[in-house]
Amino acid sequence: MVNTQEQINTLRQDVTELQSIIRIGKVTSRNTDSRTVKVSWSNGAQSASLHVLIHDAEEWMPEVGQTVACLHRPGGDGDGYILGAL
């Protein structure tokens, strides 16, 4: 039988991992030629260049100052993607 405390600890670990994979931040710079942006996080840290996904065949690019949802590869080196604006 699994201990309830063990289940809680496992759930906490899962939530911590998800928080490092999916993040919300503000666009601080953008490069339309490479379709990348940099994002600042709530702790003041800055992202590496993140690739902007194309939505519905549109060439959408977030504006500087816009809040965006970001997806990072688990265990990656900062590579990631902008999923869209919030």
N, CA, C and O atoms as a GROMACS GRO file, in nm:
protein
  344
    1MET      N    1   0.085  -0.117   0.000
    1MET     CA    2   0.000   0.000   0.000
    1MET      C    3   0.090   0.125   0.000
    1MET      O    4   0.189   0.131   0.073
    2VAL      N    5   0.055   0.223  -0.082
    2VAL     CA    6   0.132   0.346  -0.094
    2VAL      C    7   0.093   0.441   0.017
    2VAL      O    8  -0.025   0.464   0.042
    3ASN      N    9   0.192   0.496   0.080
    3ASN     CA   10   0.174   0.592   0.188
    3ASN      C   11   0.119   0.722   0.130
    3ASN      O   12   0.164   0.766   0.024
    4THR      N   13   0.024   0.784   0.198
    4THR     CA   14  -0.034   0.910   0.153
    4THR      C   15   0.073   1.018   0.142
    4THR      O   16   0.070   1.098   0.048
    5GLN      N   17   0.165   1.024   0.236
    5GLN     CA   18   0.272   1.124   0.230
    5GLN      C   19   0.360   1.103   0.107
    5GLN      O   20   0.404   1.200   0.045
    6GLU      N   21   0.384   0.978   0.070
    6GLU     CA   22   0.462   0.949  -0.051
    6GLU      C   23   0.388   0.999  -0.175
    6GLU      O   24   0.450   1.054  -0.266
    7GLN      N   25   0.257   0.982  -0.179
    7GLN     CA   26   0.177   1.031  -0.291
    7GLN      C   27   0.183   1.183  -0.300
    7GLN      O   28   0.196   1.239  -0.409
    8ILE      N   29   0.174   1.249  -0.186
    8ILE     CA   30   0.182   1.395  -0.182
    8ILE      C   31   0.318   1.441  -0.232
    8ILE      O   32   0.327   1.536  -0.310
    9ASN      N   33   0.425   1.376  -0.186
    9ASN     CA   34   0.560   1.414  -0.230
    9ASN      C   35   0.578   1.393  -0.380
    9ASN      O   36   0.640   1.475  -0.448
   10THR      N   37   0.524   1.284  -0.432
   10THR     CA   38   0.532   1.258  -0.576
   10THR      C   39   0.457   1.364  -0.654
   10THR      O   40   0.505   1.413  -0.756
   11LEU      N   41   0.339   1.401  -0.606
   11LEU     CA   42   0.259   1.505  -0.671
   11LEU      C   43   0.333   1.638  -0.669
   11LEU      O   44   0.333   1.711  -0.769
   12ARG      N   45   0.396   1.671  -0.559
   12ARG     CA   46   0.474   1.797  -0.550
   12ARG      C   47   0.589   1.796  -0.651
   12ARG      O   48   0.616   1.898  -0.714
   13GLN      N   49   0.656   1.684  -0.666
   13GLN     CA   50   0.765   1.674  -0.764
   13GLN      C   51   0.711   1.694  -0.905
   13GLN      O   52   0.772   1.764  -0.986
   14ASP      N   53   0.598   1.632  -0.935
   14ASP     CA   54   0.537   1.646  -1.068
   14ASP      C   55   0.501   1.791  -1.097
   14ASP      O   56   0.526   1.840  -1.207
   15VAL      N   57   0.444   1.860  -1.000
   15VAL     CA   58   0.406   2.001  -1.018
   15VAL      C   59   0.530   2.086  -1.040
   15VAL      O   60   0.530   2.175  -1.125
   16THR      N   61   0.636   2.060  -0.964
   16THR     CA   62   0.761   2.136  -0.981
   16THR      C   63   0.817   2.116  -1.122
   16THR      O   64   0.862   2.212  -1.184
   17GLU      N   65   0.814   1.994  -1.172
   17GLU     CA   66   0.863   1.967  -1.308
   17GLU      C   67   0.778   2.039  -1.412
   17GLU      O   68   0.832   2.096  -1.507
   18LEU      N   69   0.646   2.038  -1.395
   18LEU     CA   70   0.558   2.107  -1.489
   18LEU      C   71   0.582   2.257  -1.488
   18LEU      O   72   0.576   2.322  -1.593
   19GLN      N   73   0.611   2.313  -1.372
   19GLN     CA   74   0.637   2.457  -1.363
   19GLN      C   75   0.763   2.496  -1.437
   19GLN      O   76   0.776   2.611  -1.479
   20SER      N   77   0.856   2.404  -1.456
   20SER     CA   78   0.977   2.436  -1.532
   20SER      C   79   0.957   2.411  -1.681
   20SER      O   80   1.038   2.456  -1.762
   21ILE      N   81   0.852   2.341  -1.718
   21ILE     CA   82   0.825   2.311  -1.859
   21ILE      C   83   0.734   2.416  -1.919
   21ILE      O   84   0.758   2.463  -2.030
   22ILE      N   85   0.629   2.454  -1.848
   22ILE     CA   86   0.533   2.554  -1.896
   22ILE      C   87   0.547   2.677  -1.808
   22ILE      O   88   0.528   2.672  -1.687
   23ARG      N   89   0.582   2.791  -1.872
   23ARG     CA   90   0.605   2.914  -1.797
   23ARG      C   91   0.534   3.030  -1.865
   23ARG      O   92   0.509   3.028  -1.986
   24ILE      N   93   0.503   3.130  -1.785
   24ILE     CA   94   0.440   3.253  -1.834
   24ILE      C   95   0.541   3.366  -1.816
   24ILE      O   96   0.603   3.377  -1.710
   25GLY      N   97   0.558   3.449  -1.918
   25GLY     CA   98   0.651   3.560  -1.908
   25GLY      C   99   0.612   3.674  -2.000
   25GLY      O  100   0.512   3.665  -2.073
   26LYS      N  101   0.691   3.780  -1.997
   26LYS     CA  102   0.668   3.898  -2.082
   26LYS      C  103   0.778   3.907  -2.186
   26LYS      O  104   0.896   3.890  -2.156
   27VAL      N  105   0.738   3.935  -2.310
   27VAL     CA  106   0.834   3.949  -2.420
   27VAL      C  107   0.917   4.075  -2.398
   27VAL      O  108   0.863   4.184  -2.375
   28THR      N  109   1.050   4.059  -2.404
   28THR     CA  110   1.140   4.173  -2.386
   28THR      C  111   1.208   4.214  -2.517
   28THR      O  112   1.250   4.328  -2.531
   29SER      N  113   1.218   4.122  -2.612
   29SER     CA  114   1.273   4.155  -2.743
   29SER      C  115   1.223   4.052  -2.843
   29SER      O  116   1.182   3.942  -2.807
   30ARG      N  117   1.228   4.090  -2.971
   30ARG     CA  118   1.181   3.999  -3.075
   30ARG      C  119   1.268   4.015  -3.200
   30ARG      O  120   1.319   4.123  -3.230
   31ASN      N  121   1.281   3.903  -3.272
   31ASN     CA  122   1.357   3.901  -3.397
   31ASN      C  123   1.266   3.840  -3.503
   31ASN      O  124   1.247   3.718  -3.506
   32THR      N  125   1.210   3.924  -3.588
   32THR     CA  126   1.113   3.874  -3.687
   32THR      C  127   1.180   3.788  -3.794
   32THR      O  128   1.115   3.700  -3.850
   33ASP      N  129   1.308   3.813  -3.823
   33ASP     CA  130   1.377   3.732  -3.924
   33ASP      C  131   1.392   3.586  -3.880
   33ASP      O  132   1.372   3.495  -3.960
   34SER      N  133   1.428   3.566  -3.753
   34SER     CA  134   1.446   3.428  -3.704
   34SER      C  135   1.321   3.374  -3.634
   34SER      O  136   1.319   3.260  -3.589
   35ARG      N  137   1.214   3.458  -3.625
   35ARG     CA  138   1.089   3.421  -3.556
   35ARG      C  139   1.116   3.375  -3.413
   35ARG      O  140   1.065   3.272  -3.369
   36THR      N  141   1.197   3.454  -3.341
   36THR     CA  142   1.227   3.424  -3.201
   36THR      C  143   1.202   3.547  -3.115
   36THR      O  144   1.202   3.660  -3.163
   37VAL      N  145   1.179   3.522  -2.988
   37VAL     CA  146   1.165   3.629  -2.890
   37VAL      C  147   1.241   3.590  -2.764
   37VAL      O  148   1.271   3.472  -2.742
   38LYS      N  149   1.272   3.689  -2.682
   38LYS     CA  150   1.325   3.665  -2.548
   38LYS      C  151   1.219   3.710  -2.450
   38LYS      O  152   1.144   3.804  -2.475
   39VAL      N  153   1.215   3.641  -2.337
   39VAL     CA  154   1.109   3.662  -2.239
   39VAL      C  155   1.171   3.683  -2.102
   39VAL      O  156   1.272   3.619  -2.068
   40SER      N  157   1.113   3.771  -2.022
   40SER     CA  158   1.155   3.785  -1.882
   40SER      C  159   1.054   3.711  -1.795
   40SER      O  160   0.934   3.713  -1.821
   41TRP      N  161   1.106   3.647  -1.692
   41TRP     CA  162   1.024   3.570  -1.599
   41TRP      C  163   0.993   3.654  -1.476
   41TRP      O  164   1.053   3.760  -1.457
   42SER      N  165   0.902   3.611  -1.396
   42SER     CA  166   0.860   3.686  -1.278
   42SER      C  167   0.974   3.706  -1.178
   42SER      O  168   0.970   3.798  -1.097
   43ASN      N  169   1.076   3.619  -1.183
   43ASN     CA  170   1.190   3.633  -1.091
   43ASN      C  171   1.297   3.727  -1.146
   43ASN      O  172   1.403   3.743  -1.084
   44GLY      N  173   1.271   3.789  -1.263
   44GLY     CA  174   1.365   3.883  -1.323
   44GLY      C  175   1.464   3.821  -1.420
   44GLY      O  176   1.535   3.893  -1.490
   45ALA      N  177   1.469   3.688  -1.427
   45ALA     CA  178   1.560   3.621  -1.518
   45ALA      C  179   1.512   3.637  -1.662
   45ALA      O  180   1.394   3.661  -1.687
   46GLN      N  181   1.604   3.624  -1.755
   46GLN     CA  182   1.574   3.639  -1.899
   46GLN      C  183   1.590   3.504  -1.967
   46GLN      O  184   1.682   3.428  -1.934
   47SER      N  185   1.503   3.473  -2.060
   47SER     CA  186   1.513   3.348  -2.136
   47SER      C  187   1.618   3.361  -2.245
   47SER      O  188   1.664   3.470  -2.277
   48ALA      N  189   1.654   3.247  -2.300
   48ALA     CA  190   1.729   3.244  -2.426
   48ALA      C  191   1.628   3.276  -2.535
   48ALA      O  192   1.510   3.298  -2.506
   49SER      N  193   1.672   3.281  -2.659
   49SER     CA  194   1.577   3.303  -2.770
   49SER      C  195   1.483   3.184  -2.781
   49SER      O  196   1.527   3.069  -2.787
   50LEU      N  197   1.353   3.213  -2.784
   50LEU     CA  198   1.250   3.110  -2.793
   50LEU      C  199   1.182   3.121  -2.928
   50LEU      O  200   1.151   3.231  -2.974
   51HIS      N  201   1.157   3.008  -2.992
   51HIS     CA  202   1.094   3.006  -3.124
   51HIS      C  203   0.944   3.031  -3.112
   51HIS      O  204   0.878   2.977  -3.023
   52VAL      N  205   0.891   3.112  -3.202
   52VAL     CA  206   0.748   3.142  -3.205
   52VAL      C  207   0.680   3.045  -3.301
   52VAL      O  208   0.718   3.036  -3.417
   53LEU      N  209   0.581   2.972  -3.252
   53LEU     CA  210   0.506   2.880  -3.336
   53LEU      C  211   0.414   2.957  -3.429
   53LEU      O  212   0.366   3.065  -3.395
   54ILE      N  213   0.389   2.902  -3.546
   54ILE     CA  214   0.296   2.962  -3.642
   54ILE      C  215   0.157   2.908  -3.612
   54ILE      O  216   0.138   2.787  -3.601
   55HIS      N  217   0.060   2.998  -3.600
   55HIS     CA  218  -0.078   2.962  -3.570
   55HIS      C  219  -0.164   2.978  -3.694
   55HIS      O  220  -0.167   3.086  -3.754
   56ASP      N  221  -0.233   2.874  -3.734
   56ASP     CA  222  -0.328   2.881  -3.845
   56ASP      C  223  -0.266   2.946  -3.969
   56ASP      O  224  -0.331   3.025  -4.038
   57ALA      N  225  -0.141   2.910  -3.996
   57ALA     CA  226  -0.068   2.960  -4.114
   57ALA      C  227  -0.050   3.111  -4.113
   57ALA      O  228  -0.022   3.170  -4.217
   58GLU      N  229  -0.066   3.174  -3.997
   58GLU     CA  230  -0.044   3.318  -3.985
   58GLU      C  231   0.097   3.342  -3.935
   58GLU      O  232   0.152   3.261  -3.859
   59GLU      N  233   0.155   3.450  -3.976
   59GLU     CA  234   0.289   3.487  -3.934
   59GLU      C  235   0.283   3.573  -3.808
   59GLU      O  236   0.347   3.678  -3.802
   60TRP      N  237   0.209   3.530  -3.709
   60TRP     CA  238   0.192   3.605  -3.585
   60TRP      C  239   0.323   3.612  -3.508
   60TRP      O  240   0.396   3.513  -3.499
   61MET      N  241   0.354   3.729  -3.453
   61MET     CA  242   0.468   3.748  -3.364
   61MET      C  243   0.420   3.830  -3.245
   61MET      O  244   0.353   3.932  -3.263
   62PRO      N  245   0.452   3.787  -3.124
   62PRO     CA  246   0.412   3.867  -3.008
   62PRO      C  247   0.487   3.999  -3.004
   62PRO      O  248   0.600   4.010  -3.052
   63GLU      N  249   0.423   4.098  -2.946
   63GLU     CA  250   0.482   4.232  -2.932
   63GLU      C  251   0.564   4.238  -2.804
   63GLU      O  252   0.538   4.164  -2.708
   64VAL      N  253   0.663   4.326  -2.801
   64VAL     CA  254   0.739   4.350  -2.678
   64VAL      C  255   0.641   4.399  -2.572
   64VAL      O  256   0.558   4.486  -2.597
   65GLY      N  257   0.651   4.341  -2.452
   65GLY     CA  258   0.561   4.374  -2.342
   65GLY      C  259   0.442   4.281  -2.330
   65GLY      O  260   0.372   4.283  -2.230
   66GLN      N  261   0.418   4.200  -2.432
   66GLN     CA  262   0.303   4.109  -2.431
   66GLN      C  263   0.332   3.988  -2.343
   66GLN      O  264   0.445   3.938  -2.341
   67THR      N  265   0.232   3.941  -2.271
   67THR     CA  266   0.244   3.822  -2.188
   67THR      C  267   0.220   3.699  -2.274
   67THR      O  268   0.124   3.692  -2.351
   68VAL      N  269   0.310   3.600  -2.261
   68VAL     CA  270   0.303   3.480  -2.346
   68VAL      C  271   0.319   3.354  -2.262
   68VAL      O  272   0.377   3.356  -2.153
   69ALA      N  273   0.266   3.244  -2.315
   69ALA     CA  274   0.285   3.112  -2.257
   69ALA      C  275   0.400   3.044  -2.332
   69ALA      O  276   0.404   3.045  -2.455
   70CYS      N  277   0.492   2.986  -2.256
   70CYS     CA  278   0.612   2.926  -2.313
   70CYS      C  279   0.621   2.779  -2.275
   70CYS      O  280   0.579   2.739  -2.166
   71LEU      N  281   0.674   2.700  -2.366
   71LEU     CA  282   0.693   2.557  -2.343
   71LEU      C  283   0.841   2.526  -2.358
   71LEU      O  284   0.901   2.557  -2.461
   72HIS      N  285   0.900   2.466  -2.255
   72HIS     CA  286   1.040   2.428  -2.256
   72HIS      C  287   1.053   2.277  -2.260
   72HIS      O  288   0.969   2.205  -2.207
   73ARG      N  289   1.159   2.230  -2.325
   73ARG     CA  290   1.185   2.087  -2.326
   73ARG      C  291   1.229   2.042  -2.187
   73ARG      O  292   1.312   2.108  -2.124
   74PRO      N  293   1.174   1.931  -2.138
   74PRO     CA  294   1.216   1.882  -2.006
   74PRO      C  295   1.365   1.851  -2.008
   74PRO      O  296   1.415   1.783  -2.098
   75GLY      N  297   1.435   1.901  -1.908
   75GLY     CA  298   1.578   1.875  -1.899
   75GLY      C  299   1.660   1.941  -2.008
   75GLY      O  300   1.778   1.911  -2.025
   76GLY      N  301   1.596   2.033  -2.082
   76GLY     CA  302   1.665   2.098  -2.192
   76GLY      C  303   1.760   2.206  -2.146
   76GLY      O  304   1.775   2.230  -2.026
   77ASP      N  305   1.824   2.270  -2.241
   77ASP     CA  306   1.923   2.373  -2.209
   77ASP      C  307   1.867   2.513  -2.231
   77ASP      O  308   1.941   2.606  -2.263
   78GLY      N  309   1.736   2.529  -2.212
   78GLY     CA  310   1.674   2.659  -2.231
   78GLY      C  311   1.599   2.672  -2.362
   78GLY      O  312   1.530   2.771  -2.385
   79ASP      N  313   1.612   2.571  -2.449
   79ASP     CA  314   1.536   2.574  -2.574
   79ASP      C  315   1.388   2.571  -2.542
   79ASP      O  316   1.344   2.505  -2.448
   80GLY      N  317   1.312   2.644  -2.622
   80GLY     CA  318   1.169   2.643  -2.598
   80GLY      C  319   1.092   2.711  -2.708
   80GLY      O  320   1.148   2.754  -2.809
   81TYR      N  321   0.963   2.720  -2.688
   81TYR     CA  322   0.870   2.771  -2.788
   81TYR      C  323   0.768   2.863  -2.723
   81TYR      O  324   0.731   2.845  -2.607
   82ILE      N  325   0.724   2.960  -2.798
   82ILE     CA  326   0.614   3.046  -2.756
   82ILE      C  327   0.486   2.980  -2.809
   82ILE      O  328   0.470   2.961  -2.929
   83LEU      N  329   0.397   2.946  -2.717
   83LEU     CA  330   0.271   2.880  -2.756
   83LEU      C  331   0.167   2.980  -2.801
   83LEU      O  332   0.087   2.952  -2.890
   84GLY      N  333   0.168   3.098  -2.741
   84GLY     CA  334   0.071   3.200  -2.777
   84GLY      C  335   0.066   3.308  -2.672
   84GLY      O  336   0.131   3.299  -2.568
   85ALA      N  337  -0.012   3.411  -2.700
   85ALA     CA  338  -0.027   3.524  -2.609
   85ALA      C  339  -0.141   3.497  -2.512
   85ALA      O  340  -0.233   3.421  -2.541
   86LEU      N  341  -0.132   3.561  -2.398
   86LEU     CA  342  -0.237   3.548  -2.296
   86LEU      C  343  -0.305   3.682  -2.278
   86LEU      O  344  -0.397   3.694  -2.196
   0.00000   0.00000   0.00000
